[in-house]
């Protein structure tokens, strides 16, 4: 499967709320970008971020961690393999402290379609 690039979503934390910008990531499997890369340069290193799809049907095969010398803070989570499932897919971003307590969360979504509208 060819790669058509990443839609970047920046994750920050405001109090007990995770903030994703943009809140809706738009993917286009024929034109690109066809995957999501979540970056979180300002999240404290003592917090663990977890991202998971909210339903069995999902837009991409997997979500995995990736370190990068070119990303701020060197940390990112990325999707792999757009499954070409058309629709809007909710996911949950959770931040956990060292004791395993969830300290912040949000539930944004991904809009996955073949090409941009119009």
DSSP file (Angstrom, degrees, kcal/mol; ACC not computed):
  #  RESIDUE AA STRUCTURE BP1 BP2  ACC     N-H-->O    O-->H-N    N-H-->O    O-->H-N    TCO  KAPPA ALPHA  PHI   PSI    X-CA   Y-CA   Z-CA
    1    1 A X              0   0    0      0, 0.0    80,-0.1     0, 0.0     2,-0.1   0.000 360.0 360.0 360.0 124.9    0.0    0.0    0.0
    2    2 A X        -     0   0    0      1,-0.1     2,-0.5     2,-0.0    79,-0.0  -0.365 360.0-125.2 -71.7 149.3    1.5    3.3   -1.1
    3    3 A X        -     0   0    0      1,-0.1     3,-0.1    -2,-0.1    -1,-0.1  -0.830  23.1-177.7 -97.6 133.9    1.9    6.1    1.4
    4    4 A X        -     0   0    0     -2,-0.5    29,-0.2     1,-0.4    -1,-0.1   0.146  52.5 -94.2-114.5  16.2    0.4    9.4    0.6
    5    5 A X        -     0   0    0     28,-0.2    30,-1.3    27,-0.1    29,-1.2  -0.281  42.8 -68.9 101.3 176.2    1.5   11.3    3.7
    6    6 A X  E     -a   35   0A   0     27,-0.2     2,-0.7    28,-0.2    30,-0.2  -0.864  20.6-141.0-113.6 140.9    0.3   12.2    7.2
    7    7 A X  E     -a   36   0A   0     28,-3.0    30,-2.2    -2,-0.4     2,-0.4  -0.911  35.5-138.4 -89.7 117.4   -2.4   14.5    8.5
    8    8 A X  E     -a   37   0A   0     -2,-0.7     2,-0.5    28,-0.2    30,-0.2  -0.656  20.9-171.8 -87.4 133.9   -0.7   15.9   11.6
    9    9 A X  E     -a   38   0A   0     28,-2.5    30,-2.5    -2,-0.4     2,-0.5  -0.992  13.9-146.0-122.0 122.9   -2.7   16.4   14.8
   10   10 A X  E     -aB  39  21A   0     11,-2.6    11,-2.1    -2,-0.5     2,-0.5  -0.780  11.6-154.9 -92.6 130.5   -1.1   18.3   17.7
   11   11 A X  E     + B   0  20A   0     28,-3.1    31,-0.4    -2,-0.5     2,-0.3  -0.901  20.7 162.4-107.7 129.0   -2.0   17.1   21.2
   12   12 A X  E     - B   0  19A   0      7,-2.3     7,-3.0    -2,-0.5     2,-0.4  -0.848  30.9-126.4-130.7 170.7   -1.8   19.3   24.2
   13   13 A X  E     - B   0  18A   0     -2,-0.3     2,-0.5     5,-0.2     5,-0.2  -0.990  16.9-174.7-124.4 130.7   -3.3   19.2   27.7
   14   14 A X  E >   - B   0  17A   0      3,-3.1     3,-1.5    -2,-0.4     2,-0.5  -0.904  67.7 -56.8-123.6  98.7   -5.4   22.0   29.2
   15   15 A X  T 3  S-     0   0    0     -2,-0.5    88,-0.0     1,-0.2     0, 0.0  -0.554 121.9 -17.5  67.3-119.0   -6.1   21.0   32.8
   16   16 A X  T 3  S+     0   0    0     -2,-0.5    89,-1.0    88,-0.1     2,-0.5   0.130 121.6  93.3-104.3  20.5   -7.9   17.7   32.7
   17   17 A X  E <   -Bc  14 105A   0     -3,-1.5    -3,-3.1    87,-0.2     2,-0.4  -0.955  65.1-144.7-118.4 125.5   -8.7   18.0   29.0
   18   18 A X  E     -B   13   0A   0     87,-1.2     2,-0.5    -2,-0.5    -5,-0.2  -0.697  20.3-153.8 -77.7 137.5   -6.7   16.6   26.1
   19   19 A X  E     -B   12   0A   0     -7,-3.0    -7,-2.3    -2,-0.4     2,-0.5  -0.973   8.4-166.6-118.5 125.9   -6.9   19.0   23.1
   20   20 A X  E     -B   11   0A   0     -2,-0.5     2,-0.5    -9,-0.2    -9,-0.2  -0.950  18.2-132.3-112.4 128.0   -6.4   17.8   19.6
   21   21 A X  E    S+B   10   0A   0    -11,-2.1   -11,-2.6    -2,-0.5     2,-0.1  -0.971  98.3  27.2-123.9 115.5   -5.9   20.3   16.8
   22   22 A X  S    S-     0   0    0     -2,-0.5    -1,-0.2   -13,-0.2     3,-0.1   0.563  81.0-157.8 -77.4 158.1   -7.6   19.7   14.5
   23   23 A X  S    S+     0   0    0      1,-0.2    86,-1.9    -2,-0.1     2,-0.6   0.830  87.8  43.7 -70.9 -31.9  -10.4   18.0   16.3
   24   24 A X  E    S-h  109   0B   0     84,-0.2     2,-0.5    86,-0.1    -1,-0.2  -0.954  79.3-155.9-115.3 113.6  -11.4   16.2   13.1
   25   25 A X  E     -h  110   0B   0     84,-2.2    86,-2.9    -2,-0.6     2,-0.6  -0.758  11.4-147.4 -86.5 129.5   -8.5   14.8   11.0
   26   26 A X  E     -h  111   0B   0     -2,-0.5     2,-0.4    84,-0.2    86,-0.2  -0.880  15.6-172.6-105.5 123.1   -9.5   14.5    7.4
   27   27 A X  E     -h  112   0B   0     84,-3.3    86,-2.1    -2,-0.6     2,-0.4  -0.884  11.8-168.1-115.2 145.2   -7.9   11.6    5.4
   28   28 A X  E  >  -h  113   0B   0      5,-2.7     4,-3.2    -2,-0.4    86,-0.2  -0.903   5.0-164.9-133.4 102.8   -8.2   11.0    1.6
   29   29 A X  T  4 S+     0   0    0     84,-1.5    85,-0.2    -2,-0.4    86,-0.1   0.682  88.2  42.3 -69.6 -17.5   -6.9    7.6    0.6
   30   30 A X  T  4 S+     0   0    0     84,-2.4    -1,-0.2    83,-0.3    85,-0.2   0.812 131.2  20.3 -92.7 -33.5   -6.7    8.4   -3.1
   31   31 A X  T  4 S-     0   0    0     83,-0.9    -2,-0.2     2,-0.1     3,-0.1   0.686 113.1-108.3-107.9 -25.6   -5.1   11.9   -2.9
   32   32 A X  S  < S+     0   0    0     -4,-3.2   -27,-0.1     1,-0.3     2,-0.1   0.016  89.2 108.7  87.6 160.6   -3.6   12.0    0.5
   33   33 A X        +     0   0    0    -28,-0.2    -5,-2.7   -29,-0.2    -1,-0.3   0.567  51.1 169.2 -68.2 148.2   -2.8   12.5    3.3
   34   34 A X        +     0   0    0    -29,-1.2     2,-0.3    -7,-0.2   -28,-0.2   0.379  54.9  46.2-113.7   3.2   -4.0    9.0    4.0
   35   35 A X  E    S-a    6   0A   0    -30,-1.3   -28,-3.0    -7,-0.1     2,-0.4  -0.896  73.4-121.3-138.2 167.8   -2.7    8.5    7.6
   36   36 A X  E     -a    7   0A   0     -2,-0.3    43,-2.3   -30,-0.2     2,-0.4  -0.910  15.2-169.1-113.2 140.2   -2.6   10.4   10.9
   37   37 A X  E     -aD   8  78A   0    -30,-2.2   -28,-2.5    -2,-0.4     2,-0.5  -0.973   9.4-159.0-126.1 116.8    0.4   11.4   12.9
   38   38 A X  E     -aD   9  77A   0     39,-3.3    39,-2.2    -2,-0.4     2,-0.3  -0.842  11.2-170.1 -94.3 124.7   -0.3   12.7   16.4
   39   39 A X  E     -aD  10  76A   0    -30,-2.5   -28,-3.1    -2,-0.5    37,-0.2  -0.890  13.4-179.5-115.5 147.3    2.5   14.8   17.8
   40   40 A X    >   +     0   0    0     35,-0.9     3,-0.9    -2,-0.3   -28,-0.1  -0.465  14.4 158.7-145.7  67.5    2.8   16.0   21.4
   41   41 A X  T 3  S+     0   0    0      1,-0.2    -1,-0.1    33,-0.0   -29,-0.1   0.729  78.5  45.6 -67.5 -22.9    5.9   18.1   22.0
   42   42 A X  T 3  S+     0   0    0    -31,-0.4     2,-0.4     2,-0.1    -1,-0.2   0.444  81.7 111.1-103.3   0.8    4.6   19.9   25.1
   43   43 A X  S <  S-     0   0    0     -3,-0.9    -3,-0.1   -32,-0.2     6,-0.1  -0.606  79.1-108.1 -74.5 128.4    3.2   16.8   27.0
   44   44 A X    >   -     0   0    0     -2,-0.4     3,-1.8     1,-0.1    -1,-0.1  -0.252  21.1-125.4 -56.7 143.0    5.3   16.1   30.1
   45   45 A X  T 3  S+     0   0    0      1,-0.3    -1,-0.1    -3,-0.0    -2,-0.1   0.650 106.0  68.1 -68.0 -14.6    7.4   13.0   29.7
   46   46 A X  T 3  S+     0   0    0      2,-0.0     2,-0.4    52,-0.0    -1,-0.3   0.468  88.8  81.1 -84.5   0.8    6.0   11.5   32.9
   47   47 A X  S <  S-     0   0    0     -3,-1.8     2,-0.5    50,-0.1    50,-0.2  -0.852  70.6-146.3-104.2 142.8    2.6   11.1   31.2
   48   48 A X  E     -E   96   0A   0     48,-2.6    48,-2.5    -2,-0.4     2,-0.4  -0.925  10.7-150.5-106.8 129.0    1.7    8.2   28.9
   49   49 A X  E     -E   95   0A   0     -2,-0.5     2,-0.4    46,-0.2    46,-0.2  -0.808  11.6-171.9 -97.3 138.8   -0.6    8.9   26.0
   50   50 A X  E     -E   94   0A   0     44,-2.5    44,-2.7    -2,-0.4     2,-0.4  -0.998   3.2-169.8-128.9 135.2   -2.9    6.2   24.6
   51   51 A X  E     +E   93   0A   0     -2,-0.4     2,-0.3    42,-0.2    42,-0.2  -0.990  13.9 166.3-123.9 129.9   -4.9    6.4   21.5
   52   52 A X  E     -E   92   0A   0     40,-1.9    40,-2.8    -2,-0.4     2,-0.1  -0.999  37.1-109.7-144.6 145.9   -7.5    3.8   20.6
   53   53 A X  E     -E   91   0A   0     -2,-0.3    38,-0.3    38,-0.2     5,-0.1  -0.445  21.0-140.2 -70.3 145.7  -10.4    3.6   18.1
   54   54 A X  S    S+     0   0    0     36,-2.4     2,-0.3    -2,-0.1    37,-0.1   0.420  80.5  37.3 -88.9   0.1  -13.9    3.6   19.7
   55   55 A X  S    S-     0   0    0     35,-0.3    -2,-0.1     2,-0.2    34,-0.0  -0.964  83.2-112.1-145.8 162.9  -15.4    1.0   17.4
   56   56 A X  S    S+     0   0    0     -2,-0.3     2,-0.4     2,-0.0    -1,-0.1   0.868 103.0  71.6 -64.7 -35.3  -14.4   -2.3   15.7
   57   57 A X  S    S+     0   0    0     -3,-0.1     2,-0.3     2,-0.0    -2,-0.2  -0.684  70.5 169.8 -80.8 133.4  -14.5   -0.6   12.3
   58   58 A X        -     0   0    0     -2,-0.4    27,-0.2     1,-0.1    25,-0.1  -0.931  43.6-124.5-143.1 162.3  -11.7    1.8   11.8
   59   59 A X  S    S+     0   0    0     -2,-0.3    24,-3.1    25,-0.1    25,-0.6   0.770  92.4  35.4 -81.3 -24.9  -10.0    3.8    9.1
   60   60 A X  E    S-F   82   0A   0     22,-0.3    22,-0.2    23,-0.2    21,-0.2  -0.904  77.2-120.6-132.9 156.8   -6.5    2.5    9.5
   61   61 A X  E    S-     0   0A   0     20,-2.1     2,-0.3    19,-1.4    20,-0.2   0.905  83.6  -9.7 -63.7 -45.7   -4.9   -0.9   10.4
   62   62 A X  E     -F   80   0A   0     18,-1.2    18,-1.6    19,-0.0     2,-0.4  -0.951  48.8-134.2-151.9 166.4   -2.9    0.1   13.5
   63   63 A X  E     +F   79   0A   0     -2,-0.3     2,-0.3    16,-0.2    16,-0.2  -0.998  35.2 169.3-123.4 129.4   -1.7    2.9   15.8
   64   64 A X  E     -F   78   0A   0     14,-2.8    14,-3.0    -2,-0.4     2,-0.2  -0.950  34.4-105.3-141.4 161.2    1.9    2.7   16.9
   65   65 A X  E     -F   77   0A   0     -2,-0.3     2,-0.4    12,-0.2    12,-0.2  -0.581  34.4-175.5 -83.5 144.8    4.6    4.8   18.6
   66   66 A X  E     -F   76   0A   0     10,-2.9    10,-1.4    -2,-0.2     2,-0.4  -0.988  15.5-150.6-143.7 133.9    7.3    6.3   16.6
   67   67 A X  E     -F   75   0A   0     -2,-0.4     2,-0.4     8,-0.2     8,-0.2  -0.809  21.5-177.2 -98.0 145.1   10.4    8.3   17.7
   68   68 A X        -     0   0    0      6,-1.5     3,-0.3    -2,-0.4    -2,-0.0  -0.997  33.2-150.1-146.6 137.8   11.7   10.9   15.3
   69   69 A X  S    S+     0   0    0     -2,-0.4     4,-0.1     1,-0.2    -1,-0.1   0.680 102.3  53.6 -75.4 -17.5   14.7   13.3   15.2
   70   70 A X  S    S+     0   0    0      4,-0.1     2,-0.3     2,-0.1    -1,-0.2   0.622  92.1  84.0 -94.5 -13.4   12.7   15.7   13.1
   71   71 A X  S >  S-     0   0    0     -3,-0.3     3,-2.0     1,-0.1     2,-0.1  -0.686  92.2-100.3 -90.5 142.9    9.6   16.0   15.4
   72   72 A X  G >  S+     0   0    0     -2,-0.3     3,-0.7     1,-0.3   -32,-0.3  -0.405 112.0   6.0 -57.4 128.0    9.5   18.4   18.3
   73   73 A X  G 3  S-     0   0    0      1,-0.2    -1,-0.3    -2,-0.1     3,-0.1   0.329 109.5-106.1  77.8  -9.7   10.2   16.4   21.4
   74   74 A X  G <  S+     0   0    0     -3,-2.0    -6,-1.5     1,-0.2     2,-0.4   0.560  84.4 117.0  71.3   8.8   10.9   13.4   19.2
   75   75 A X  E <   + F   0  67A   0     -3,-0.7   -35,-0.9    -8,-0.2     2,-0.3  -0.907  28.9 146.2-118.4 138.9    7.6   11.7   20.1
   76   76 A X  E     -DF  39  66A   0    -10,-1.4   -10,-2.9    -2,-0.4     2,-0.4  -0.983  34.1-141.7-158.1 156.9    4.6   10.7   17.9
   77   77 A X  E     -DF  38  65A   0    -39,-2.2   -39,-3.3    -2,-0.3     2,-0.3  -0.986  29.6-172.7-118.5 136.2    1.9    8.1   17.4
   78   78 A X  E     -DF  37  64A   0    -14,-3.0   -14,-2.8    -2,-0.4     2,-0.2  -0.917  20.0-130.0-131.6 153.9    1.1    7.2   13.8
   79   79 A X  E     - F   0  63A   0    -43,-2.3     2,-0.4    -2,-0.3   -16,-0.2  -0.627  21.6-153.7 -93.3 161.5   -1.4    5.1   12.0
   80   80 A X  E     + F   0  62A   0    -18,-1.6   -19,-1.4     1,-0.2   -18,-1.2  -0.992  57.0  11.7-134.6 143.3   -0.5    2.6    9.3
   81   81 A X  E     -     0   0A   0     -2,-0.4   -20,-2.1   -21,-0.2     2,-0.3   0.978  69.2-127.9  62.8  86.3   -2.4    1.2    6.3
   82   82 A X  E     - F   0  60A   0    -22,-0.2   -22,-0.3     1,-0.2    -1,-0.1  -0.487  14.5-155.4 -63.0 126.3   -5.5    3.1    5.4
   83   83 A X        -     0   0    0    -24,-3.1   -23,-0.2    -2,-0.3    -1,-0.2   0.475  29.8-123.8 -84.9  -3.7   -8.3    0.5    5.2
   84   84 A X        +     0   0    0    -25,-0.6     2,-0.7     1,-0.2   -25,-0.1   0.808  55.6 154.2  62.5  32.0  -10.4    2.6    2.8
   85   85 A X        -     0   0    0    -26,-0.4     2,-0.3   -27,-0.2    -1,-0.2  -0.839  38.7-138.4 -87.8 116.3  -13.4    2.4    5.1
   86   86 A X        +     0   0    0     -2,-0.7     2,-0.3    -3,-0.1    27,-0.2  -0.572  55.6  58.1 -79.9 136.3  -15.4    5.5    4.3
   87   87 A X  E    S-I  112   0B   0     25,-2.3    25,-3.1    -2,-0.3     2,-0.5  -0.871  86.0 -57.7 144.8-173.9  -16.9    7.5    7.2
   88   88 A X  E     -I  111   0B   0     -2,-0.3     2,-0.5    23,-0.2    23,-0.2  -0.926  46.7-165.4-107.5 127.3  -16.3    9.3   10.4
   89   89 A X  E     -I  110   0B   0     21,-3.0    21,-2.3    -2,-0.5     2,-0.2  -0.957   9.3-143.7-122.0 119.0  -14.5    7.3   13.1
   90   90 A X  E     -I  109   0B   0     -2,-0.5   -36,-2.4    19,-0.2   -35,-0.3  -0.513  20.5-179.2 -77.4 146.5  -14.2    8.4   16.7
   91   91 A X  E     -E   53   0A   0     17,-2.2     2,-0.4   -38,-0.3   -38,-0.2  -0.941  19.8-129.9-138.2 163.3  -11.1    7.7   18.7
   92   92 A X  E     -E   52   0A   0    -40,-2.8   -40,-1.9    -2,-0.3     2,-0.5  -0.957   9.8-161.6-120.0 132.6  -10.1    8.4   22.3
   93   93 A X  E     -EG  51 106A   0     13,-2.4    13,-1.7    -2,-0.4     2,-0.4  -0.965  17.5-178.5-109.7 122.8   -6.9   10.0   23.5
   94   94 A X  E     -EG  50 105A   0    -44,-2.7   -44,-2.5    -2,-0.5     2,-0.5  -0.953  16.5-153.6-123.9 142.1   -6.1    9.4   27.2
   95   95 A X  E     -EG  49 104A   0      9,-2.8     8,-3.0    -2,-0.4     9,-1.2  -0.965  14.8-167.5-114.6 130.0   -3.2   10.6   29.3
   96   96 A X  E     -EG  48 102A   0    -48,-2.5   -48,-2.6    -2,-0.5     6,-0.2  -0.920  12.5-136.7-119.6 141.1   -2.1    8.6   32.3
   97   97 A X    >   -     0   0    0      4,-2.4     3,-2.0    -2,-0.4   -50,-0.1  -0.240  43.1 -87.3 -83.0-178.6    0.2    9.5   35.2
   98   98 A X  T 3  S+     0   0    0      1,-0.3    -1,-0.1     2,-0.1   -51,-0.1   0.721 128.3  57.8 -64.6 -21.3    2.9    7.2   36.5
   99   99 A X  T 3  S-     0   0    0      2,-0.1    -1,-0.3     1,-0.0    -3,-0.0   0.440 120.4-108.4 -87.0   0.1    0.4    5.6   38.9
  100  100 A X  S <  S+     0   0    0     -3,-2.0     2,-0.4     1,-0.3    -2,-0.1   0.581  71.5 142.8  85.2  10.1   -1.8    4.6   36.0
  101  101 A X        -     0   0    0      1,-0.0    -4,-2.4     2,-0.0     2,-0.5  -0.679  55.8-120.5 -84.9 135.6   -4.5    7.1   36.7
  102  102 A X  E     + G   0  96A   0     -2,-0.4    -6,-0.3    -6,-0.2     3,-0.1  -0.644  35.8 172.6 -72.9 123.5   -6.2    8.8   33.8
  103  103 A X  E     +     0   0A   0     -8,-3.0     2,-0.3    -2,-0.5    -7,-0.2   0.580  62.1   8.1-110.0 -14.8   -5.6   12.5   34.2
  104  104 A X  E     + G   0  95A   0     -9,-1.2    -9,-2.8   -87,-0.1    -1,-0.3  -0.975  63.4 165.4-162.4 152.8   -7.0   13.9   30.9
  105  105 A X  E     -cG  17  94A   0    -89,-1.0   -87,-1.2    -2,-0.3     2,-0.3  -0.986   9.4-177.2-161.0 165.4   -8.9   12.7   27.8
  106  106 A X  E     - G   0  93A   0    -13,-1.7   -13,-2.4    -2,-0.3     2,-0.2  -0.961  21.1-138.2-158.7 167.8  -10.9   13.6   24.7
  107  107 A X        +     0   0    0     -2,-0.3   -15,-0.2   -15,-0.2   -84,-0.0  -0.621  35.0 158.0-134.3  76.3  -12.7   11.9   21.9
  108  108 A X        -     0   0    0     -2,-0.2   -17,-2.2   -17,-0.1     2,-0.3  -0.007  26.7-132.5 -80.2-166.6  -12.1   13.5   18.5
  109  109 A X  E     -hI  24  90B   0    -86,-1.9   -84,-2.2   -19,-0.2     2,-0.4  -0.944   6.3-128.5-149.0 170.6  -12.6   11.8   15.2
  110  110 A X  E     -hI  25  89B   0    -21,-2.3   -21,-3.0    -2,-0.3     2,-0.7  -0.987  14.2-151.5-122.5 128.7  -11.2   11.0   11.7
  111  111 A X  E     -hI  26  88B   0    -86,-2.9   -84,-3.3    -2,-0.4     2,-0.5  -0.911  19.8-170.2 -99.2 114.8  -13.1   11.6    8.5
  112  112 A X  E     +hI  27  87B   0    -25,-3.1   -25,-2.3    -2,-0.7     2,-0.3  -0.932  19.3 143.0-115.2 121.8  -11.9    9.0    6.0
  113  113 A X  E     -h   28   0B   0    -86,-2.1   -84,-1.5    -2,-0.5   -83,-0.3  -0.952  56.0-107.8-150.3 165.6  -12.9    9.3    2.3
  114  114 A X  S    S+     0   0    0     -2,-0.3   -84,-2.4   -86,-0.2   -83,-0.9   0.923  95.3   0.2 -66.9 -44.5  -11.4    8.7   -1.1
  115  115 A X  S    S-     0   0    0    -85,-0.2    -1,-0.1   -86,-0.1   -86,-0.1  -0.928  86.6 -83.9-140.7 161.6  -11.0   12.3   -2.2
  116  116 A X        -     0   0    0     -2,-0.3   -88,-0.0     1,-0.1    -2,-0.0  -0.313  59.6 -91.7 -61.7 151.8  -11.6   15.8   -0.8
  117  117 A X              0   0    0      1,-0.2    -1,-0.1    -4,-0.0    -4,-0.0  -0.275 360.0 360.0 -62.4 151.5  -15.2   17.1   -1.3
  118  118 A X              0   0    0     -3,-0.1    -1,-0.2     0, 0.0    -2,-0.1   0.443 360.0 360.0  83.1 360.0  -16.0   19.1   -4.5
